[in-house]
Amino acid sequence: MKDTPLEKPLPPVQPMRTVADVAARLQVHTKTVRRLIEAGELHVHQIGRQHRIAEDDLLAFIARSRK
């Protein structure tokens, strides 16, 4: 009989960007990115004391921001 793992495999990890990376990509200051995070407009993952923005969340923010 074949052994099967009880745990499901984890989904692939998507790229995570720093606040500075996002600011450079959006051509804004890092303070602007932090304000967007505080306002809840840009979703963020907190790892320890560091903030990371998932690529999918950044793309979703850009799509919502289009006029």
Buried (B, 14 or more C-beta within 10 A) or exposed (E): EEEEEEEEEEEEEEEBBBBEBBBEEBEEEBEBBBEBBEEEEBBBEEEEEEBBBBEEBBEEBEEEEEE
